């Protein structure tokens, strides 16, 4: 774990799904973009001004554990706006160049 923290501290940007790595990056004050699909960004997103969150705009989001286990579609993943993710990445990179 110390090595991961060190690498994230040296990084300009982390693009991640909802994982512990995103929380470590936020703790290291690394710009971080976290993609949430079924889990709630309101409950699980890292706390940092350096974190941007992307999530699906669906009426079923976020889903409960029971719903997630019964879900037969991938609408939550298919409805992630990739252009939004790219725009966030470009914004961070552009800010670093200043």
LUMDREN-915549 format. One line per field, with one value per atom (N, C-alpha, C, O): residue in one letter; x, y, z; atom name. Coordinates in nm, 3 decimals, padded with zeros to 5 digits. Example, Ala and Ser with C-alpha at 12.3 -4.5 7.8 and 13.67 -1.06 7.14 Angstrom:
% residues 2
code	c(A / A / A / A / S / S / S / S)
u	c(01.319 / 01.230 / 01.320 / 01.424 / 01.285 / 01.367 / 01.290 / 01.341)
v	c(-00.569 / -00.450 / -00.330 / -00.332 / -00.225 / -00.106 / 00.003 / 00.114)
w	c(00.780 / 00.780 / 00.780 / 00.846 / 00.708 / 00.714 / 00.787 / 00.804)
site	c(N / CA / C / O / N / CA / C / O)
//
This chain:
% residues 98
code	c(X / X / X / X / X / X / X / X / X / X / X / X / X / X / X / X / X / X / X / X / X / X / X / X / X / X / X / X / X / X / X / X / X / X / X / X / X / X / X / X / X / X / X / X / X / X / X / X / X / X / X / X / X / X / X / X / X / X / X / X / X / X / X / X / X / X / X / X / X / X / X / X / X / X / X / X / X / X / X / X / X / X / X / X / X / X / X / X / X / X / X / X / X / X / X / X / X / X / X / X / X / X / X / X / X / X / X / X / X / X / X / X / X / X / X / X / X / X / X / X / X / X / X / X / X / X / X / X / X / X / X / X / X / X / X / X / X / X / X / X / X / X / X / X / X / X / X / X / X / X / X / X / X / X / X / X / X / X / X / X / X / X / X / X / X / X / X / X / X / X / X / X / X / X / X / X / X / X / X / X / X / X / X / X / X / X / X / X / X / X / X / X / X / X / X / X / X / X / X / X / X / X / X / X / X / X / X / X / X / X / X / X / X / X / X / X / X / X / X / X / X / X / X / X / X / X / X / X / X / X / X / X / X / X / X / X / X / X / X / X / X / X / X / X / X / X / X / X / X / X / X / X / X / X / X / X / X / X / X / X / X / X / X / X / X / X / X / X / X / X / X / X / X / X / X / X / X / X / X / X / X / X / X / X / X / X / X / X / X / X / X / X / X / X / X / X / X / X / X / X / X / X / X / X / X / X / X / X / X / X / X / X / X / X / X / X / X / X / X / X / X / X / X / X / X / X / X / X / X / X / X / X / X / X / X / X / X / X / X / X / X / X / X / X / X / X / X / X / X / X / X / X / X / X / X / X / X / X / X / X / X / X / X / X / X / X / X / X / X / X / X / X / X / X / X / X / X / X / X / X / X / X / X / X / X / X / X / X / X / X / X / X)
u	c(00.079 / 00.000 / 00.084 / 00.046 / 00.195 / 00.273 / 00.317 / 00.324 / 00.348 / 00.391 / 00.278 / 00.302 / 00.157 / 00.042 / 00.020 / -00.002 / 00.025 / 00.010 / 00.115 / 00.085 / 00.239 / 00.348 / 00.322 / 00.338 / 00.283 / 00.257 / 00.142 / 00.148 / 00.039 / -00.075 / -00.038 / -00.087 / 00.047 / 00.092 / 00.171 / 00.167 / 00.243 / 00.322 / 00.237 / 00.284 / 00.116 / 00.031 / -00.041 / -00.074 / -00.066 / -00.144 / -00.294 / -00.372 / -00.333 / -00.475 / -00.495 / -00.416 / -00.601 / -00.645 / -00.786 / -00.873 / -00.808 / -00.942 / -00.973 / -00.901 / -01.081 / -01.107 / -01.256 / -01.338 / -01.289 / -01.424 / -01.425 / -01.324 / -01.537 / -01.555 / -01.470 / -01.515 / -01.347 / -01.255 / -01.181 / -01.186 / -01.113 / -01.030 / -00.919 / -00.877 / -00.872 / -00.765 / -00.808 / -00.727 / -00.933 / -00.983 / -00.977 / -00.947 / -01.005 / -00.999 / -00.855 / -00.828 / -00.764 / -00.622 / -00.573 / -00.500 / -00.614 / -00.575 / -00.629 / -00.558 / -00.752 / -00.811 / -00.734 / -00.712 / -00.695 / -00.618 / -00.481 / -00.425 / -00.428 / -00.299 / -00.315 / -00.217 / -00.438 / -00.471 / -00.439 / -00.398 / -00.458 / -00.443 / -00.577 / -00.680 / -00.577 / -00.702 / -00.754 / -00.681 / -00.883 / -00.941 / -01.079 / -01.160 / -01.103 / -01.235 / -01.283 / -01.217 / -01.399 / -01.450 / -01.581 / -01.673 / -01.590 / -01.710 / -01.790 / -01.740 / -01.915 / -02.007 / -02.111 / -02.158 / -02.147 / -02.252 / -02.374 / -02.470 / -02.373 / -02.489 / -02.483 / -02.587 / -02.363 / -02.349 / -02.365 / -02.340 / -02.404 / -02.434 / -02.309 / -02.230 / -02.291 / -02.180 / -02.200 / -02.102 / -02.324 / -02.352 / -02.300 / -02.262 / -02.299 / -02.252 / -02.106 / -02.039 / -02.055 / -01.925 / -01.817 / -01.703 / -01.848 / -01.745 / -01.642 / -01.677 / -01.516 / -01.414 / -01.444 / -01.496 / -01.412 / -01.432 / -01.308 / -01.205 / -01.317 / -01.206 / -01.253 / -01.335 / -01.200 / -01.228 / -01.163 / -01.197 / -01.072 / -00.999 / -01.070 / -01.020 / -01.187 / -01.260 / -01.379 / -01.459 / -01.390 / -01.508 / -01.574 / -01.507 / -01.706 / -01.783 / -01.866 / -01.927 / -01.869 / -01.953 / -02.045 / -01.999 / -02.175 / -02.271 / -02.385 / -02.405 / -02.459 / -02.567 / -02.687 / -02.717 / -02.752 / -02.873 / -02.994 / -03.057 / -03.022 / -03.131 / -03.222 / -03.177 / -03.348 / -03.442 / -03.411 / -03.447 / -03.346 / -03.315 / -03.181 / -03.142 / -03.110 / -02.981 / -03.003 / -03.087 / -02.931 / -02.850 / -02.939 / -03.049 / -02.892 / -02.973 / -02.932 / -02.820 / -03.026 / -02.999 / -02.922 / -02.912 / -02.868 / -02.798 / -02.889 / -02.847 / -03.014 / -03.110 / -03.135 / -03.134 / -03.158 / -03.181 / -03.061 / -03.075 / -02.942 / -02.819 / -02.803 / -02.761 / -02.836 / -02.823 / -02.925 / -02.900 / -03.040 / -03.147 / -03.142 / -03.212 / -03.063 / -03.058 / -03.001 / -02.896 / -03.070 / -03.027 / -02.970 / -02.927 / -02.971 / -02.923 / -02.797 / -02.759 / -02.736 / -02.619 / -02.647 / -02.558 / -02.771 / -02.809 / -02.725 / -02.690 / -02.691 / -02.613 / -02.475 / -02.424 / -02.416 / -02.286 / -02.301 / -02.218 / -02.405 / -02.426 / -02.462 / -02.445 / -02.512 / -02.554 / -02.449 / -02.479 / -02.329 / -02.220 / -02.183 / -02.156 / -02.183 / -02.153 / -02.002 / -01.932 / -01.951 / -01.807 / -01.753 / -01.639 / -01.835 / -01.791 / -01.768 / -01.678 / -01.850 / -01.833 / -01.701 / -01.629 / -01.671 / -01.545 / -01.426 / -01.331 / -01.432 / -01.323 / -01.307 / -01.195 / -01.418 / -01.413 / -01.348 / -01.265 / -01.385 / -01.323 / -01.172 / -01.094 / -01.132 / -00.989 / -00.917 / -00.810 / -00.976 / -00.914 / -00.904 / -00.804 / -01.005 / -01.002 / -00.886 / -00.815 / -00.867 / -00.758 / -00.622 / -00.534 / -00.608 / -00.481 / -00.452 / -00.339 / -00.554 / -00.536 / -00.496 / -00.409 / -00.557 / -00.524 / -00.379 / -00.311 / -00.332 / -00.194 / -00.093 / 00.020 / -00.132 / -00.042 / -00.022 / 00.073 / -00.111 / -00.103 / 00.014 / 00.035)
v	c(-00.120 / 00.000 / 00.128 / 00.224 / 00.133 / 00.256 / 00.290 / 00.407 / 00.187 / 00.209 / 00.269 / 00.359 / 00.221 / 00.274 / 00.420 / 00.503 / 00.452 / 00.591 / 00.680 / 00.791 / 00.632 / 00.709 / 00.732 / 00.844 / 00.627 / 00.640 / 00.737 / 00.817 / 00.729 / 00.819 / 00.963 / 01.055 / 00.984 / 01.119 / 01.180 / 01.301 / 01.096 / 01.143 / 01.160 / 01.220 / 01.109 / 01.111 / 01.244 / 01.311 / 01.280 / 01.400 / 01.373 / 01.463 / 01.249 / 01.217 / 01.068 / 00.987 / 01.032 / 00.893 / 00.887 / 00.961 / 00.799 / 00.768 / 00.629 / 00.534 / 00.618 / 00.493 / 00.465 / 00.556 / 00.342 / 00.308 / 00.318 / 00.355 / 00.286 / 00.297 / 00.192 / 00.079 / 00.229 / 00.137 / 00.209 / 00.331 / 00.132 / 00.188 / 00.274 / 00.369 / 00.242 / 00.321 / 00.466 / 00.557 / 00.488 / 00.625 / 00.700 / 00.819 / 00.632 / 00.695 / 00.728 / 00.831 / 00.640 / 00.665 / 00.784 / 00.868 / 00.791 / 00.904 / 01.035 / 01.135 / 01.034 / 01.154 / 01.195 / 01.314 / 01.098 / 01.128 / 01.186 / 01.263 / 01.150 / 01.202 / 01.334 / 01.389 / 01.384 / 01.509 / 01.502 / 01.601 / 01.384 / 01.364 / 01.388 / 01.341 / 01.461 / 01.478 / 01.341 / 01.257 / 01.318 / 01.186 / 01.197 / 01.280 / 01.113 / 01.101 / 00.960 / 00.862 / 00.950 / 00.820 / 00.793 / 00.876 / 00.677 / 00.635 / 00.541 / 00.438 / 00.580 / 00.496 / 00.441 / 00.512 / 00.314 / 00.256 / 00.229 / 00.306 / 00.122 / 00.090 / 00.144 / 00.172 / 00.160 / 00.206 / 00.358 / 00.430 / 00.405 / 00.546 / 00.631 / 00.607 / 00.729 / 00.823 / 00.907 / 00.953 / 00.928 / 01.008 / 00.939 / 01.006 / 00.806 / 00.732 / 00.690 / 00.678 / 00.668 / 00.602 / 00.684 / 00.639 / 00.802 / 00.882 / 00.934 / 00.969 / 00.939 / 00.998 / 01.145 / 01.215 / 01.190 / 01.330 / 01.411 / 01.399 / 01.493 / 01.579 / 01.675 / 01.641 / 01.796 / 01.892 / 01.848 / 01.901 / 01.754 / 01.707 / 01.590 / 01.537 / 01.551 / 01.437 / 01.484 / 01.566 / 01.431 / 01.452 / 01.316 / 01.214 / 01.316 / 01.192 / 01.187 / 01.287 / 01.071 / 01.047 / 00.930 / 00.828 / 00.947 / 00.841 / 00.845 / 00.948 / 00.736 / 00.733 / 00.815 / 00.820 / 00.880 / 00.957 / 00.867 / 00.879 / 00.778 / 00.681 / 00.684 / 00.713 / 00.654 / 00.652 / 00.538 / 00.546 / 00.433 / 00.319 / 00.335 / 00.247 / 00.446 / 00.470 / 00.547 / 00.637 / 00.516 / 00.396 / 00.277 / 00.294 / 00.160 / 00.042 / -00.020 / -00.003 / -00.091 / -00.160 / -00.289 / -00.331 / -00.349 / -00.477 / -00.580 / -00.655 / -00.585 / -00.681 / -00.654 / -00.746 / -00.527 / -00.492 / -00.524 / -00.574 / -00.496 / -00.520 / -00.669 / -00.706 / -00.753 / -00.899 / -00.951 / -01.050 / -00.883 / -00.929 / -00.863 / -00.906 / -00.761 / -00.685 / -00.769 / -00.833 / -00.767 / -00.843 / -00.753 / -00.801 / -00.623 / -00.531 / -00.460 / -00.470 / -00.388 / -00.308 / -00.161 / -00.086 / -00.120 / 00.018 / 00.118 / 00.224 / 00.086 / 00.180 / 00.203 / 00.315 / 00.100 / 00.114 / 00.179 / 00.261 / 00.141 / 00.195 / 00.344 / 00.414 / 00.391 / 00.530 / 00.622 / 00.737 / 00.571 / 00.659 / 00.744 / 00.692 / 00.873 / 00.965 / 00.973 / 01.044 / 00.899 / 00.894 / 01.032 / 01.065 / 01.113 / 01.249 / 01.332 / 01.416 / 01.309 / 01.376 / 01.333 / 01.416 / 01.205 / 01.153 / 01.216 / 01.261 / 01.217 / 01.275 / 01.423 / 01.473 / 01.494 / 01.638 / 01.663 / 01.753 / 01.584 / 01.597 / 01.573 / 01.648 / 01.470 / 01.439 / 01.555 / 01.598 / 01.605 / 01.717 / 01.841 / 01.913 / 01.867 / 01.984 / 01.973 / 02.070 / 01.855 / 01.835 / 01.852 / 01.920 / 01.791 / 01.799 / 01.945 / 01.992 / 02.014 / 02.155 / 02.240 / 02.326 / 02.216 / 02.292 / 02.265 / 02.355 / 02.143 / 02.108 / 02.178 / 02.204 / 02.208 / 02.271 / 02.420 / 02.481 / 02.479 / 02.623 / 02.657 / 02.774)
w	c(00.000 / 00.000 / 00.000 / -00.067 / 00.070 / 00.065 / -00.078 / -00.116 / -00.156 / -00.294 / -00.377 / -00.459 / -00.357 / -00.430 / -00.394 / -00.483 / -00.267 / -00.224 / -00.286 / -00.330 / -00.290 / -00.351 / -00.500 / -00.549 / -00.571 / -00.716 / -00.742 / -00.835 / -00.660 / -00.680 / -00.648 / -00.714 / -00.550 / -00.516 / -00.632 / -00.653 / -00.707 / -00.821 / -00.948 / -01.045 / -00.947 / -01.066 / -01.082 / -00.984 / -01.206 / -01.235 / -01.229 / -01.198 / -01.258 / -01.268 / -01.249 / -01.298 / -01.178 / -01.171 / -01.227 / -01.183 / -01.322 / -01.374 / -01.322 / -01.351 / -01.245 / -01.174 / -01.165 / -01.180 / -01.141 / -01.098 / -00.946 / -00.885 / -00.886 / -00.742 / -00.670 / -00.648 / -00.635 / -00.567 / -00.455 / -00.443 / -00.376 / -00.270 / -00.324 / -00.259 / -00.442 / -00.505 / -00.523 / -00.505 / -00.557 / -00.572 / -00.440 / -00.438 / -00.330 / -00.198 / -00.159 / -00.098 / -00.193 / -00.165 / -00.246 / -00.195 / -00.373 / -00.458 / -00.401 / -00.397 / -00.356 / -00.297 / -00.172 / -00.149 / -00.091 / 00.030 / -00.004 / 00.074 / -00.121 / -00.166 / -00.241 / -00.292 / -00.249 / -00.319 / -00.468 / -00.529 / -00.524 / -00.668 / -00.735 / -00.686 / -00.846 / -00.921 / -00.959 / -01.011 / -00.932 / -00.949 / -01.012 / -00.972 / -01.110 / -01.171 / -01.140 / -01.174 / -01.076 / -01.034 / -01.107 / -01.105 / -01.171 / -01.241 / -01.151 / -01.106 / -01.126 / -01.049 / -01.145 / -01.233 / -01.128 / -01.211 / -01.124 / -01.128 / -01.046 / -00.964 / -00.822 / -00.762 / -00.769 / -00.631 / -00.621 / -00.718 / -00.506 / -00.486 / -00.466 / -00.375 / -00.552 / -00.534 / -00.409 / -00.349 / -00.368 / -00.248 / -00.122 / -00.025 / -00.123 / -00.006 / -00.016 / 00.087 / -00.137 / -00.153 / -00.219 / -00.226 / -00.269 / -00.337 / -00.237 / -00.124 / -00.276 / -00.189 / -00.162 / -00.249 / -00.043 / -00.006 / -00.039 / 00.028 / -00.142 / -00.180 / -00.288 / -00.372 / -00.284 / -00.390 / -00.521 / -00.627 / -00.514 / -00.632 / -00.702 / -00.800 / -00.651 / -00.707 / -00.788 / -00.743 / -00.908 / -00.992 / -01.009 / -01.022 / -01.008 / -01.013 / -01.140 / -01.179 / -01.202 / -01.319 / -01.283 / -01.233 / -01.310 / -01.279 / -01.381 / -01.446 / -01.396 / -01.495 / -01.447 / -01.328 / -01.541 / -01.511 / -01.542 / -01.646 / -01.448 / -01.465 / -01.343 / -01.232 / -01.363 / -01.251 / -01.153 / -01.036 / -01.200 / -01.114 / -01.040 / -00.963 / -01.066 / -01.000 / -00.872 / -00.870 / -00.765 / -00.747 / -00.714 / -00.662 / -00.744 / -00.716 / -00.583 / -00.536 / -00.525 / -00.399 / -00.428 / -00.544 / -00.324 / -00.343 / -00.406 / -00.495 / -00.362 / -00.416 / -00.564 / -00.646 / -00.598 / -00.738 / -00.825 / -00.937 / -00.773 / -00.848 / -00.879 / -00.989 / -00.784 / -00.805 / -00.905 / -00.974 / -00.913 / -01.002 / -01.140 / -01.232 / -01.154 / -01.278 / -01.392 / -01.379 / -01.503 / -01.620 / -01.731 / -01.835 / -01.706 / -01.808 / -01.758 / -01.642 / -01.849 / -01.815 / -01.845 / -01.885 / -01.824 / -01.853 / -01.777 / -01.830 / -01.653 / -01.573 / -01.634 / -01.632 / -01.690 / -01.755 / -01.892 / -01.932 / -01.964 / -02.098 / -02.095 / -02.194 / -01.981 / -01.971 / -01.907 / -01.876 / -01.889 / -01.847 / -01.968 / -02.076 / -01.949 / -02.059 / -02.079 / -02.006 / -02.177 / -02.203 / -02.238 / -02.206 / -02.304 / -02.337 / -02.211 / -02.206 / -02.111 / -01.983 / -01.918 / -01.863 / -01.923 / -01.868 / -01.940 / -01.877 / -02.072 / -02.152 / -02.121 / -02.107 / -02.111 / -02.080 / -01.944 / -01.931 / -01.843 / -01.711 / -01.720 / -01.661 / -01.792 / -01.807 / -01.876 / -01.832 / -01.983 / -02.056 / -01.968 / -01.975 / -01.887 / -01.797 / -01.699 / -01.676 / -01.641 / -01.544 / -01.613 / -01.561 / -01.730 / -01.803 / -01.843 / -01.830 / -01.890 / -01.928 / -01.808 / -01.820 / -01.695 / -01.574 / -01.530 / -01.481 / -01.548 / -01.513 / -01.602 / -01.560 / -01.726 / -01.822 / -01.795 / -01.845 / -01.716 / -01.689 / -01.599 / -01.567)
site	c(N / CA / C / O / N / CA / C / O / N / CA / C / O / N / CA / C / O / N / CA / C / O / N / CA / C / O / N / CA / C / O / N / CA / C / O / N / CA / C / O / N / CA / C / O / N / CA / C / O / N / CA / C / O / N / CA / C / O / N / CA / C / O / N / CA / C / O / N / CA / C / O / N / CA / C / O / N / CA / C / O / N / CA / C / O / N / CA / C / O / N / CA / C / O / N / CA / C / O / N / CA / C / O / N / CA / C / O / N / CA / C / O / N / CA / C / O / N / CA / C / O / N / CA / C / O / N / CA / C / O / N / CA / C / O / N / CA / C / O / N / CA / C / O / N / CA / C / O / N / CA / C / O / N / CA / C / O / N / CA / C / O / N / CA / C / O / N / CA / C / O / N / CA / C / O / N / CA / C / O / N / CA / C / O / N / CA / C / O / N / CA / C / O / N / CA / C / O / N / CA / C / O / N / CA / C / O / N / CA / C / O / N / CA / C / O / N / CA / C / O / N / CA / C / O / N / CA / C / O / N / CA / C / O / N / CA / C / O / N / CA / C / O / N / CA / C / O / N / CA / C / O / N / CA / C / O / N / CA / C / O / N / CA / C / O / N / CA / C / O / N / CA / C / O / N / CA / C / O / N / CA / C / O / N / CA / C / O / N / CA / C / O / N / CA / C / O / N / CA / C / O / N / CA / C / O / N / CA / C / O / N / CA / C / O / N / CA / C / O / N / CA / C / O / N / CA / C / O / N / CA / C / O / N / CA / C / O / N / CA / C / O / N / CA / C / O / N / CA / C / O / N / CA / C / O / N / CA / C / O / N / CA / C / O / N / CA / C / O / N / CA / C / O / N / CA / C / O / N / CA / C / O / N / CA / C / O / N / CA / C / O / N / CA / C / O / N / CA / C / O / N / CA / C / O / N / CA / C / O / N / CA / C / O / N / CA / C / O / N / CA / C / O / N / CA / C / O / N / CA / C / O / N / CA / C / O / N / CA / C / O)
//
